[in-house]
Amino acid sequence: MLRILTNRVVLLAGLGFFVDVFDLFLFSVVRRPSLSSMGVTPETMGDIGEQLLATQMWGMLLGGFLWGILGDKRGRLTVLLGSILTYSIATAANGLVTDLSAYHLCRFFAGLGLAGELGAGISLVMEQLEDRQRGIGAFLVATLGALGAVVAALMGDLLPWQTTYFLGGTLGITLLLFRFGVTESAIFRTQESHPHERGALRILLNSENRKKYIGSVLAGVPIWFSAGLLVGFLPEIAQFHGISGIKVTTGLICFQAAFSVGDLSSGLISQKIQSRLKVLHGYTWGWLGTVVLLFVLLTLGVSPTLLYLLVILLGLFSGYMAVFVTAVSEQFGTNVRNTASSTIINLMRGSVVLMVPLHLFLQHQLSLSLTQSLMAIALLVFGLSWWGRRQMAETFHISLRFVQRRKP
């Protein structure tokens, strides 16, 4: 395992994911102080925060398709360079904003840049490592990434919000130095000389792949429901139930530290039982049980300490990201692998674009409480992920040296 961890490709992908997650969770950490400095009132801070998060997710959705297709046409390393550079400039500029319009613009372009990094990185790792090492490489990448949120939470507590955005941009630029000395995958270079259609969405949406593609997106949605809504807005949820003293930074540290453990454990279990799908099923059922327990105890009344312990448990069962991205990358051929990985990952993350307005609709139009609306969405998310996992193929033993052709 140490040999794989010191592999330059794994380090590049892992540190890239670290920067990716750092920025995604940094917004949750600095949301309140940054909006307060722009004159946003406490009463509207939650709704405006959700709108800014949705803006970033729209950027990630667009970027997922842009970088995904480019990665299959021009190469994984090209995408890593372009996406990290875009993210770095946008995040550094975020530290200079003074009004909401500029804030939305910077979050959009930051999302656009972040969208390409993980898909290209995981495709590169999967194609560079030996078949038996793929799962290990993926969970090391995912674990490094999860630590980015912990650092974001710590920096958000220690530094002014503008400085943390400058730091994020600097981390991105520094990451570009790791690109030197990393070569394109041999699998990609081999298929470059063949006349296969590359980066074509119609291949992913043909009769053979359509259900598998959509199912892969839905299988990962519980991860972002937990990270984007439950943990990102933990102070508002706690306040609604009369629980004081809850800090988003503490919640993020608890969640992401446990998420890292979940990534390690799910990856190791997958290697042990030689299955991706069994791990996805098991962890998602554990996730559902934790969410139900969380909402039941919130209704009955919990202490801040118990709430944080529940967040830790939620992070543990949400930590199947490593197995998820490995399975996604293995589902599709080399000529569309980066397109599939990038778009699926970002559609999964971008599901918050639909969950946020649904959450607001359930609250404001159907008069459900905050907890009731979130619980309704959680049950919907689980049902969709259950269907999605059933559409995916077991890929533990397959070779990645295959391409897919256009079919009706």
Secondary structure, DSSP 4 states (H G I P E B T S, - for coil): -HHHHT-HHHHHHHHHHHHHHHHHHHHHHHHHHHHHHTT--HHHHHHHHHHHHHHHHHHHHHHHHHHHHHHHHH-HHHHHHHHHHHHHHHHHHHTT--SHHHHHHHHHHHHHHHHHHHHHHHHHHHHHS-GGGHHHHHHHHHHHHHHHHHHHHHHHHHS-HHHHHHHHHHHHHHHGGGGTT----HHHHHHHTS----S-HHHHTSTTTHHHHHHHHHHTHHHHIIIIIIITTHHHHHHHTT-----HHHHHHHHHHHHHHHHHHHHHHHHHHT-SHHHHHHHHHHHHHHHHHHHHHHHH---HHHHHHHHHHHHHHH--HHHHHHHHHHHS-TTTHHHHHHHHHHHHHHTHHHHHHHHHHHHHTS---HHHHHHHHHHHHHHHHHHHHHHSPP-TT--S--------
